[in-house]
Amino acid sequence: MKNYIYRNLFTKGDIGYAYYKVLYDKEGMANDFKCLEANDVYHQFIAASAGQIIGKTLSESGAETASLIERFKSIASAGGGEDFHFLCEASGRRYRVTAITPRVGYLAALFVGQSAPGGELSDFEEQMKVILEATTEGIYVVDTNGYCVLCNSSCLRLLGYSRPEELIGKDMNKIMHHHHFGQPTDFVNDIIDRLFSNKAKHAEHEVFLRKDGTYFYAEYNSYPYFHDGKVKGAVITFSDITGRMTVEHELKESERSKTVLLENLPGMAYRCKFDPDWTMEFVSQGCYELTGYRPESILNNREVSYGEIIKAEFRKPIWEKRNSIIGTTEKFREEYIIVTATGEEKWVLEQGQLVYDADGEVVAVEGLIIDITDQKNKQKEIEYLSYHDHLTGLYNRIYFDQIRKKFDSPEYLPLSLIVGDINGLKLLNDALGHQEGDALIIRTANVLKSCCQKDHVLARTGGDEFSILMPKTDSYRANAMLKRIRRACDEYNKQIRNEVFHINLAIGFATKTQPNEPYSKIRKIAEDYMYKRKLLERKSSHSAIISSIKSTVYARSQETEEHAERMQHLSRLVGLRLGLSEVELDELSLLAALHDIGKVGIDDNILKKPGQLTAEEWIEMKKHPEIGYRIAMASPELMSIANYILCHHERWDGKGYPQGLKGKQIPLFSRIISIIDAYDAMTEDRPYRSALTHDEALEEIKINAGTQFDPEAARIFIEVMNNEFGKKK
């Protein structure tokens, strides 16, 4: 519609019209005007055809336009519009020229011939009105007092008015209630002040209020308007930019959200060139925390390239991986080590993809790099725990089986295997507790470790079992290794006085020389060798341990070796009276010496307490028969008396411990030992009481016969003791 109006107006009217693009010099000053559009009247004015005018500058049109150019320069620089008279030398006619700058960089001019002033001026005003109505921008003109003298329909529409009379002659400042960023402004008066300084004004983000009180964001331009060289007022053009503002706000919010997101991402978001230096074009703020370098230090390799931060051994493989996916949309994911500004090494995970241009050429790489050092450390910790024995720190059975499969290959032949088993570990655990047993395992592991070479694999493959794999090791060298381990154990044992803490290791070995030999066969040969040694060494080692345990019991409790000897002497007398065989007498004598062996597992503070035990302490003390039973069962020499040890605190009336056996449910040897032990205890001084006499002790036994003691065994014991002391009752 707008183009139609213009076409009819300027092809059929008598007013010359031209529309120019302002051309600027290097200093930004207007210096010429290129004609973009003109009507036939203008062609006559210039005395040239359309082909000679359109696309040409005024200076190219002839010398007679020089003064016109100067006036146009002034108007383009000041902005706004101006009326002036101009004599065209080519036509000899005088024209009234109205020139305005509808927007920055453009100038429109109307030329009205003055040979018929009245009529042509009227035509001019009518055509000006058509121009005003044809534009979608709001336009109004104010005088030097700020009162509206002219407005177009777009102005009425945008401000919510229906008739020009609602604005013409009104103070526009009061009507429009302009705001700038939420603050009321003396908008029109500010424009008027600029008029007298010959200044135009361009502003965005003004808030214009409509008639109904609603508002919209506006962009406006104001230009001083001159007539005969004098300021007559201002032309204000404006448009509703609410939609644009909304889009800009959404874009800013999107950018803000993106910035917040990037700043809060774990690690460093980046965009870099596709080169071996990883030349960074953008990095997020996480760069410093990740690398120790400020973003500006890395951008464009100012101080250091990211490629230099990557640990050297990883650079080439990562670069090759990136090159391998050129031409695909495949994303890459790489884990590698970087060296930070402080020299700290960090594991990082980089995830990203290549960016292509329209021609399919790689122009950049975009992605995210995060610190996974903690994750890697935890992973290593988990792997360590998965493949290592928690007690000794050696490899465990799982790892040993995996590495054994790896070594089951011709390249590792000959492959030798050493297996070892700790003698007496169960006995030590039962006697002194698992804490001492664990300590022995650790000491054994350390001795074995000291004997191994770098390529050997030492593992704890069972509770008391160790295995060593030795690749490329023949049987001669394996046997030498066996001897080295034995010497190391002997050297260690020389430093330990108490034999109970000695390392006694049964070991065997075998060597695989052929690829088709199964591992199971090699292991069986090594274990058979080990078990033969174990049978040969077990008795002596157990005897040494039992002897050491006896010494430990005497050292820790109130019992003495003399007490054990008295117990053995009295038990033999009673056994002879009962007609026991020599084997049975030996067994009863062994029980007399070791019936309290379980006290080795009771806390020293309880064993050596000078006063009466508390209820809780008695609960602990009553555990010693069970501990003694486990110790005896772990030793072939003591297995026959294990049940007697367990029952030596049972009572005839069933009120004893630990099982509450009654009468003849209690083994005979246990019944005998309980009487002898009670007698010897009563006749010895204790910190909390004095010793009873022989007669007083026998009287106590007599009184408790049938309740605590077996009455028949008590009677025989009293007879034996009276005979022993030369007394007959």
VOGU-3710 file (C-alpha; in Angstrom, 3 decimals, decimal comma):
1> mknyiyrnlf> 0,000/0,000/0,000  2,814/2,328/0,957  4,584/1,764/-2,365  1,346/2,361/-4,291  0,786/5,712/-2,571  4,348/6,796/-3,234  4,147/5,737/-6,880  0,978/7,739/-7,566  2,111/10,711/-5,517  5,483/11,149/-7,121
11> tkgdigyayy> 4,753/10,159/-10,694  1,642/12,326/-11,099  2,422/15,265/-8,780  4,216/18,560/-9,468  6,616/18,280/-6,576  10,111/17,023/-7,096  11,118/14,167/-4,801  14,411/12,424/-4,182  15,644/9,914/-1,605  19,371/9,756/-0,832
21> kvlydkegma> 21,800/7,559/1,007  24,282/9,653/3,001  27,934/8,945/2,200  30,514/9,606/4,919  34,230/10,330/4,848  36,860/8,621/7,028  36,122/11,006/9,886  32,455/10,034/9,821  31,268/13,345/8,343  28,631/13,510/5,581
31> ndfkcleand> 30,277/14,519/2,287  27,957/13,390/-0,531  24,534/11,931/-1,283  23,760/8,938/-3,488  20,326/9,041/-5,136  18,290/5,901/-4,487  14,912/7,077/-5,770  13,518/10,163/-7,613  10,484/11,259/-9,651  10,295/12,932/-13,057
41> vyhqfiaasa> 10,006/16,456/-11,607  13,357/15,921/-9,887  14,843/14,745/-13,212  13,757/18,059/-14,742  15,206/19,927/-11,812  18,593/18,255/-12,272  18,170/18,362/-16,068  19,135/14,702/-16,368  17,501/11,358/-17,096  16,797/8,644/-14,526
51> gqiigktlse> 19,729/6,615/-15,798  22,022/9,551/-15,115  20,671/10,123/-11,599  19,698/6,845/-9,891  22,725/5,322/-8,234  24,812/8,456/-8,801  25,883/11,049/-6,250  24,885/14,699/-6,262  28,476/15,727/-6,942  28,366/13,632/-10,113
61> sgaetaslie> 25,242/15,523/-11,267  27,004/18,826/-11,974  28,494/21,952/-10,390  25,089/23,615/-9,906  24,402/21,145/-7,036  27,410/22,199/-4,953  25,450/24,620/-2,748  22,686/22,037/-2,341  25,226/19,463/-1,172  26,497/21,854/1,495
71> rfksiasagg> 22,963/22,418/2,851  22,298/18,684/2,848  25,580/18,073/4,727  24,461/20,444/7,456  21,060/18,764/7,772  22,543/15,207/7,743  25,046/16,135/10,457  22,479/17,842/12,705  19,647/15,415/12,011  16,019/16,468/11,806
81> gedfhflcea> 14,771/18,614/8,936  14,974/22,072/7,403  13,146/24,315/4,897  15,198/26,508/2,598  15,038/28,183/-0,814  17,260/27,121/-3,663  17,786/28,577/-7,148  18,390/25,935/-9,785  20,707/27,410/-12,429  19,865/24,648/-14,935
91> sgrryrvtai> 16,131/25,470/-15,041  16,248/29,046/-13,781  13,507/28,230/-11,295  13,494/28,903/-7,598  12,474/26,016/-5,385  11,378/25,668/-1,807  13,253/22,630/-0,507  12,153/20,607/2,508  14,813/18,096/3,586  14,505/15,610/6,462
101> tprvgylaal> 16,533/12,679/7,785  13,914/9,952/8,360  16,627/7,724/9,810  20,331/7,859/10,361  22,246/7,634/7,087  19,400/8,678/4,789  17,918/11,979/3,583  14,634/12,740/1,768  13,972/16,014/-0,052  10,920/17,666/-1,637
111> fvgqsapgge> 11,312/20,412/-4,236  8,353/22,842/-4,758  8,569/25,343/-7,607  7,580/28,887/-6,525  6,187/30,351/-9,714  2,662/29,751/-8,343  3,185/30,028/-4,612  -0,332/29,612/-3,353  -1,375/26,542/-5,291  1,876/24,665/-5,165
121> lsdfeeqmkv> 2,279/25,267/-1,450  -1,146/23,821/-0,894  -0,169/20,817/-2,997  3,009/20,498/-0,976  1,122/20,401/2,314  -1,313/17,830/0,965  1,473/15,641/-0,281  3,334/15,986/3,043  0,177/14,778/4,753  0,032/11,738/2,424
131> ileattegiy> 3,664/10,931/3,261  2,994/11,170/6,998  -0,001/8,856/6,720  1,849/6,312/4,605  4,479/5,434/7,234  3,933/2,913/10,027  6,134/4,908/12,381  4,489/7,314/14,766  5,315/10,916/13,822  4,350/14,093/15,562
141> vvdtngycvl> 5,638/17,648/15,426  5,889/19,986/18,412  6,549/23,705/18,506  9,212/25,287/20,636  6,875/25,112/23,651  6,341/21,381/23,345  2,790/21,604/22,022  1,707/19,226/19,280  1,105/20,910/15,930  0,920/17,806/13,743
151> cnssclrllg> 0,603/14,036/14,120  -0,006/11,093/11,851  -2,456/8,224/12,230  0,317/5,820/13,280  1,088/8,165/16,194  -2,587/8,091/17,234  -2,735/4,308/16,912  0,439/3,657/18,889  -0,573/6,042/21,686  -4,151/4,790/21,831
161> ysrpeeligk> -5,941/7,917/20,573  -8,649/8,037/17,899  -8,684/11,674/16,714  -5,912/14,192/15,987  -7,809/16,797/18,065  -6,929/14,799/21,180  -3,257/15,679/20,619  -3,135/18,855/18,472  -2,468/21,877/20,689  -1,777/19,705/23,739
171> dmnkimhhhh> 1,364/19,593/25,889  2,843/16,271/24,748  5,013/15,951/27,835  1,931/15,879/30,076  -0,060/13,627/27,798  2,565/10,948/27,190  4,051/10,663/30,701  7,338/9,403/29,356  9,520/7,104/31,455  13,123/6,061/30,984
181> fgqptdfvnd> 14,098/2,806/32,710  11,187/3,215/35,130  11,883/6,863/36,011  9,629/9,771/34,889  11,426/12,117/32,467  10,741/15,622/31,169  10,916/14,057/27,750  9,646/16,778/25,400  11,348/19,596/27,297  14,616/17,744/26,892
191> iidrlfsnka> 14,000/17,676/23,140  13,158/21,408/23,132  16,379/22,173/25,001  18,281/20,363/22,282  16,512/22,312/19,530  18,270/25,520/20,381  21,590/23,685/20,368  20,742/22,405/16,886  21,027/18,801/18,169  19,144/15,681/17,176
201> khaehevflr> 18,498/12,851/19,584  18,214/9,100/19,230  17,100/6,959/22,119  16,050/3,397/22,803  14,231/1,783/25,661  12,022/4,743/26,449  8,715/3,814/28,024  5,713/5,576/26,406  2,357/5,503/28,164  -0,808/5,100/26,165
211> kdgtyfyaey> -4,097/6,860/26,734  -5,452/3,871/28,702  -2,448/3,836/31,048  -0,711/0,845/29,527  2,832/1,248/28,319  5,180/0,081/25,617  8,883/0,266/24,935  9,726/2,801/22,240  12,660/3,770/20,100  12,526/7,382/18,921
221> nsypyfhdgk> 14,416/10,022/16,978  13,941/13,749/17,375  15,164/16,351/14,878  15,089/20,142/15,080  12,822/21,669/12,441  13,894/24,920/10,782  12,074/27,491/8,683  13,944/30,357/7,069  16,960/29,445/9,195  15,063/29,605/12,462
231> vkgavitfsd> 14,131/26,765/14,835  10,384/26,205/14,623  10,087/23,016/16,617  10,937/19,337/16,473  9,891/16,307/14,493  9,649/13,145/16,597  9,442/9,719/15,000  8,938/6,643/17,166  8,072/2,969/16,936  6,926/0,265/19,325
241> itgrmtvehe> 9,878/-2,032/20,065  8,191/-4,068/22,802  8,447/-7,223/20,701  12,099/-6,597/19,993  12,735/-5,815/23,657  11,046/-9,063/24,653  13,216/-11,018/22,236  16,334/-9,164/23,422  15,386/-9,835/27,028  14,883/-13,501/26,278
251> lkesersktv> 18,215/-13,600/24,480  19,943/-11,854/27,381  18,254/-14,194/29,840  19,320/-17,118/27,716  22,889/-15,789/27,637  22,758/-15,161/31,383  21,468/-18,672/32,028  24,155/-20,048/29,755  26,806/-18,033/31,586  25,514/-19,165/34,983
261> llenlpgmay> 25,408/-22,731/33,734  28,950/-22,576/32,374  30,243/-20,939/35,544  28,656/-23,625/37,697  29,575/-26,576/35,546  32,095/-28,863/37,229  35,307/-28,391/35,305  36,030/-26,313/32,217  33,773/-25,822/29,194  35,793/-24,873/26,127
271> rckfdpdwtm> 35,968/-24,189/22,416  39,335/-24,604/20,753  40,902/-24,741/17,326  41,507/-28,115/15,757  45,263/-28,117/16,259  47,780/-30,073/18,381  48,099/-27,137/20,802  44,391/-27,143/21,691  44,415/-23,374/21,031  41,573/-22,168/23,222
281> efvsqgcyel> 39,109/-19,629/21,825  36,810/-19,841/24,841  37,129/-21,331/28,328  34,735/-21,086/31,254  35,672/-19,785/34,695  36,271/-23,359/35,865  39,580/-23,163/34,004  41,435/-21,770/37,030  40,197/-24,367/39,487  40,978/-27,163/37,047
291> tgyrpesiln> 44,378/-26,069/35,706  45,640/-23,369/38,053  45,842/-20,974/35,081  43,594/-17,949/34,599  41,407/-18,117/31,459  43,240/-15,194/29,884  46,538/-17,093/30,246  45,284/-19,994/28,142  43,172/-18,155/25,565  45,004/-18,092/22,220
301> nrevsygeii> 48,045/-19,646/23,974  48,901/-16,277/25,533  51,087/-17,772/28,275  50,612/-21,492/27,863  48,679/-23,738/25,497  46,330/-26,354/26,826  48,298/-28,884/24,814  51,321/-28,139/27,017  49,237/-28,740/30,148  48,410/-32,274/29,001
311> kaefrkpiwe> 51,015/-34,722/30,286  53,405/-35,513/27,431  52,670/-39,227/27,191  48,986/-38,563/26,458  49,260/-35,799/23,818  49,948/-37,891/20,729  47,358/-40,649/21,413  44,603/-38,076/22,038  45,492/-36,097/18,904  45,463/-39,288/16,832
321> krnsiigtte> 42,092/-40,256/18,296  40,631/-36,885/17,306  41,975/-37,202/13,782  40,448/-40,655/13,468  36,884/-39,325/13,836  37,119/-36,520/11,254  34,131/-36,618/8,955  31,882/-38,266/11,537  29,511/-36,951/14,179  31,053/-39,272/16,720
331> kfreeyiivt> 31,667/-37,760/20,135  34,951/-38,469/21,863  35,592/-39,334/25,497  39,142/-39,417/26,798  40,740/-39,819/30,216  44,239/-38,442/30,683  46,519/-36,569/33,087  47,173/-32,821/33,111  49,917/-30,992/34,986  48,589/-27,868/36,706
341> atgeekwvle> 50,344/-24,542/37,188  51,593/-25,760/40,597  52,951/-29,012/39,171  50,120/-31,105/40,573  48,989/-34,003/38,406  45,254/-34,457/37,901  43,238/-37,056/36,086  40,634/-35,434/33,821  37,788/-36,635/31,644  37,313/-34,759/28,366
351> qgqlvydadg> 34,070/-35,151/26,435  33,427/-33,252/23,229  32,859/-33,256/19,512  34,217/-31,720/16,340  32,504/-28,655/14,842  32,207/-28,501/11,054  31,520/-25,618/8,655  29,123/-25,740/5,686  31,830/-27,370/3,550  32,395/-30,158/6,059
361> evvaveglii> 35,740/-28,795/7,231  36,624/-29,021/10,941  36,672/-25,497/12,336  36,727/-26,128/16,079  36,378/-28,560/18,944  33,840/-28,002/21,716  33,499/-29,891/24,946  33,827/-30,158/28,687  36,827/-31,198/30,790  36,261/-32,279/34,399
371> ditdqknkqk> 38,535/-33,350/37,240  38,169/-37,087/37,966  41,207/-37,429/40,247  39,116/-38,393/43,290  37,154/-40,850/41,195  40,385/-42,371/39,865  41,849/-42,622/43,366  38,700/-44,323/44,635  38,783/-46,624/41,636  42,411/-47,485/42,398
381> eieylsyhdh> 41,483/-48,039/46,034  38,655/-50,358/45,018  40,951/-52,193/42,606  43,595/-52,433/45,320  41,086/-53,866/47,789  39,788/-56,230/45,113  43,230/-57,616/44,327  45,046/-57,314/47,654  44,822/-59,098/50,965  43,571/-56,615/53,569
391> ltglynriyf> 45,807/-58,023/56,314  49,208/-58,317/54,648  48,870/-55,994/51,645  49,991/-58,861/49,393  48,045/-59,891/46,321  45,034/-62,082/47,094  43,727/-65,299/45,555  41,614/-63,444/42,952  44,608/-61,574/41,545  46,831/-64,648/41,790
401> dqirkkfdsp> 44,420/-66,711/39,704  44,203/-63,944/37,070  47,951/-63,466/36,771  48,460/-67,231/36,793  46,338/-67,458/33,630  48,456/-64,725/32,060  51,671/-66,605/32,933  50,251/-69,826/31,481  51,916/-68,999/28,166  55,115/-70,292/26,489
411> eylplslivg> 56,817/-66,912/26,740  56,968/-67,238/30,546  58,464/-70,753/30,616  59,990/-72,180/32,661  57,415/-71,159/35,283  58,090/-72,101/38,897  55,612/-72,142/41,761  56,377/-72,052/45,484  53,647/-72,768/48,035  54,016/-72,287/51,771
421> dinglkllnd> 51,885/-73,009/54,822  52,384/-71,655/58,348  52,737/-74,474/60,864  50,777/-74,104/64,103  48,736/-71,045/63,107  45,448/-72,553/64,309  47,030/-73,511/67,595  48,368/-69,986/68,031  44,974/-68,475/67,187  43,239/-70,704/69,716
431> alghqegdal> 45,864/-70,167/72,365  46,582/-66,460/72,113  43,767/-65,191/69,940  43,513/-64,134/66,322  45,380/-60,903/67,003  48,569/-62,864/67,628  47,785/-65,177/64,724  47,359/-62,193/62,398  50,643/-60,749/63,627  52,385/-64,024/62,714
441> iirtanvlks> 50,812/-63,941/59,227  52,050/-60,372/58,707  55,565/-61,243/59,895  55,645/-64,250/57,566  54,444/-62,101/54,641  57,213/-59,573/55,275  59,890/-62,278/55,359  58,609/-63,763/52,089  58,434/-60,332/50,496  62,074/-59,685/51,380
451> ccqkdhvlar> 63,058/-62,825/49,457  61,103/-62,083/46,255  62,389/-60,386/43,133  60,624/-57,691/41,116  59,098/-60,080/38,575  57,842/-62,539/41,203  54,176/-62,536/42,205  53,672/-63,175/45,918  50,113/-63,724/47,147  48,292/-64,853/50,244
461> tggdefsilm> 46,128/-67,573/48,729  44,590/-68,926/51,938  44,320/-68,315/55,667  47,791/-69,702/56,415  48,873/-70,277/52,800  51,179/-68,257/50,551  52,023/-68,776/46,872  54,822/-67,367/44,721  54,801/-67,421/40,904  58,221/-67,011/39,281
471> pktdsyrana> 58,178/-66,596/35,480  61,245/-67,657/33,486  62,627/-69,481/36,534  63,922/-73,059/36,268  63,834/-75,676/39,047  67,436/-75,003/40,085  66,722/-71,339/40,768  63,367/-72,234/42,357  65,108/-74,579/44,796  67,613/-71,817/45,579
481> mlkrirracd> 64,667/-69,524/46,312  63,254/-72,188/48,664  66,507/-72,296/50,608  66,658/-68,502/50,721  63,203/-68,403/52,338  64,208/-71,000/54,954  67,354/-69,056/55,825  65,333/-65,853/56,137  62,895/-67,556/58,524  65,784/-68,928/60,619
491> eynkqirnev> 67,428/-65,506/60,777  64,166/-63,945/61,895  63,545/-66,610/64,562  66,983/-66,014/66,091  65,802/-62,552/67,069  62,649/-63,842/68,834  63,077/-65,480/72,248  59,583/-66,879/72,681  59,187/-69,823/70,317  55,428/-69,312/70,189
501> fhinlaigfa> 56,100/-66,309/67,928  58,588/-68,071/65,628  57,884/-68,385/61,909  57,616/-72,061/61,045  56,841/-72,390/57,362  56,377/-75,627/55,430  57,219/-74,917/51,785  57,343/-76,806/48,509  57,930/-76,007/44,850  57,418/-77,292/41,311
511> tktqpnepys> 58,389/-76,075/37,829  56,413/-76,069/34,590  58,631/-76,619/31,569  56,183/-77,635/28,826  53,344/-75,474/27,413  50,841/-78,332/27,592  51,466/-79,099/31,277  48,332/-78,092/33,233  48,753/-75,708/36,118  46,795/-78,065/38,389
521> kirkiaedym> 49,502/-80,686/37,993  52,275/-78,234/38,892  50,354/-77,031/41,953  49,767/-80,589/43,179  53,463/-81,406/42,920  54,341/-78,274/44,916  51,670/-78,975/47,552  52,701/-82,630/47,937  56,258/-81,460/48,541  54,979/-78,936/51,093
531> ykrkllerks> 52,780/-81,447/52,984  55,673/-83,892/53,334  57,714/-81,146/54,938  54,739/-80,221/57,113  54,430/-83,761/58,492  58,125/-83,826/59,293  58,142/-80,420/60,976  54,671/-80,308/62,549  55,368/-82,364/65,699  58,445/-80,435/66,687
541> shsaiissik> 56,808/-77,091/65,941  53,682/-77,973/67,917  55,748/-79,202/70,863  57,653/-75,935/70,826  54,416/-73,956/70,699  52,834/-75,982/73,546  55,943/-75,493/75,648  55,857/-71,766/74,940  52,143/-71,584/75,780  52,759/-73,314/79,123
551> stvyarsqet> 55,484/-70,797/79,912  53,183/-67,956/78,923  50,397/-69,242/81,207  52,754/-69,455/84,154  54,112/-65,975/83,444  50,701/-64,334/83,115  48,623/-66,076/85,784  49,062/-66,792/89,474  49,830/-70,417/88,657  53,440/-71,562/88,928
561> eehaermqhl> 55,421/-74,431/87,555  55,599/-75,782/91,128  51,793/-75,820/91,198  51,791/-77,881/87,996  54,345/-80,304/89,443  52,280/-80,749/92,645  49,174/-81,320/90,550  50,987/-83,981/88,503  52,311/-85,694/91,653  48,907/-85,811/93,377
571> srlvglrlgl> 47,120/-86,925/90,207  49,540/-89,848/89,832  48,875/-90,921/93,439  45,119/-90,857/92,899  45,496/-92,619/89,535  47,519/-95,420/91,083  44,860/-95,778/93,822  42,242/-96,102/91,053  44,340/-98,686/89,216  44,882/-96,664/86,053
581> seveldelsl> 47,213/-97,973/83,338  50,530/-96,307/82,632  49,105/-94,663/79,497  46,157/-93,357/81,507  48,489/-92,128/84,236  50,496/-90,172/81,637  47,316/-88,715/80,229  46,092/-87,685/83,710  49,500/-86,188/84,473  49,404/-84,184/81,195
591> laalhdigkv> 45,935/-82,938/82,110  47,167/-81,894/85,556  49,896/-79,791/83,945  47,796/-78,241/81,176  44,205/-78,103/82,458  44,413/-74,290/82,752  46,163/-73,761/79,411  43,120/-71,764/78,239  44,047/-68,952/80,635  46,545/-67,854/77,999
601> giddnilkkp> 43,560/-66,269/76,224  42,313/-64,317/79,263  43,200/-60,663/79,824  46,206/-60,041/82,098  44,264/-57,584/84,234  41,807/-60,324/85,155  44,435/-63,034/85,698  46,588/-60,832/87,938  43,833/-59,025/89,798  44,659/-59,157/93,533
611> gqltaeewie> 41,056/-58,942/94,760  37,756/-60,606/93,997  36,607/-60,583/90,383  33,521/-58,651/89,302  30,569/-60,401/87,637  31,762/-59,272/84,215  35,302/-60,430/84,941  33,995/-63,839/86,039  32,192/-64,191/82,713  35,526/-63,690/80,938
621> mkkhpeigyr> 37,397/-65,990/83,317  34,869/-68,789/82,763  35,822/-68,850/79,084  39,226/-70,418/79,740  38,049/-74,098/79,626  36,668/-73,533/76,106  39,839/-71,737/74,997  41,910/-74,590/76,401  39,728/-77,107/74,576  40,338/-75,375/71,224
631> iamaspelms> 44,083/-75,236/71,846  44,206/-78,938/72,677  42,120/-79,896/69,650  44,551/-77,997/67,424  47,486/-80,113/68,629  47,777/-83,872/68,024  49,697/-84,244/71,334  46,880/-82,702/73,364  43,826/-83,851/71,434  43,239/-86,791/73,837
641> ianyilchhe> 42,841/-84,503/76,865  40,851/-81,752/75,097  37,479/-82,877/76,495  38,911/-83,221/80,041  40,197/-79,641/79,857  36,746/-78,474/78,734  35,025/-80,182/81,698  37,434/-79,572/84,593  35,197/-76,831/86,079  31,953/-78,825/85,921
651> rwdgkgypqg> 30,278/-79,681/89,279  28,735/-82,948/90,486  25,423/-81,152/91,100  25,335/-79,695/87,557  26,034/-76,090/88,602  29,457/-75,888/87,019  30,584/-74,484/83,668  30,765/-74,265/80,715  28,247/-77,030/79,841  26,473/-77,580/83,176
661> lkgkqiplfs> 27,183/-81,353/83,144  26,040/-83,402/86,123  27,314/-86,509/87,939  28,981/-89,108/85,768  28,276/-87,023/82,649  31,525/-85,377/83,688  34,607/-87,356/82,543  36,418/-89,125/85,434  39,730/-87,370/84,788  37,968/-83,990/84,919
671> riisiidayd> 36,334/-84,938/88,265  39,696/-85,959/89,708  41,512/-82,812/88,503  38,791/-80,514/89,906  39,365/-81,995/93,423  43,169/-81,859/93,209  43,078/-78,292/91,799  40,728/-77,145/94,600  42,949/-78,714/97,282  46,136/-77,132/95,939
681> amtedrpyrs> 44,449/-73,737/95,581  43,114/-73,836/99,154  46,510/-74,709/100,616  48,291/-71,832/98,794  48,270/-68,190/99,857  46,305/-65,725/97,714  46,462/-61,906/97,792  42,903/-61,798/99,101  43,138/-64,719/101,667  45,538/-66,877/103,648
691> althdealee> 46,174/-70,559/102,887  44,179/-73,285/104,674  45,904/-76,086/106,503  45,989/-79,608/105,104  43,221/-80,739/107,424  41,082/-77,655/106,774  41,363/-78,185/103,034  40,383/-81,868/103,294  37,426/-80,894/105,483  36,224/-78,472/102,790
701> ikinagtqfd> 36,451/-81,211/100,186  34,524/-83,568/102,435  31,815/-80,942/103,040  31,420/-80,280/99,279  31,438/-83,935/98,250  28,165/-84,727/96,516  27,601/-81,101/95,486  30,783/-79,725/93,976  32,812/-82,922/93,895  32,246/-86,548/92,930
711> peaarifiev> 31,687/-88,147/96,404  33,558/-91,373/95,540  36,499/-89,534/93,996  36,546/-87,178/96,986  36,639/-90,130/99,410  39,530/-91,750/97,564  41,427/-88,437/97,371  41,032/-87,913/101,144  42,328/-91,437/101,796  45,300/-90,915/99,512
721> mnnefgkkk> 46,128/-87,576/101,127  45,856/-88,995/104,633  48,170/-91,822/103,671  50,518/-89,367/102,045  50,685/-87,297/105,228  50,741/-90,370/107,517  47,282/-89,743/108,969  44,486/-92,263/109,131  40,944/-91,218/109,743
//
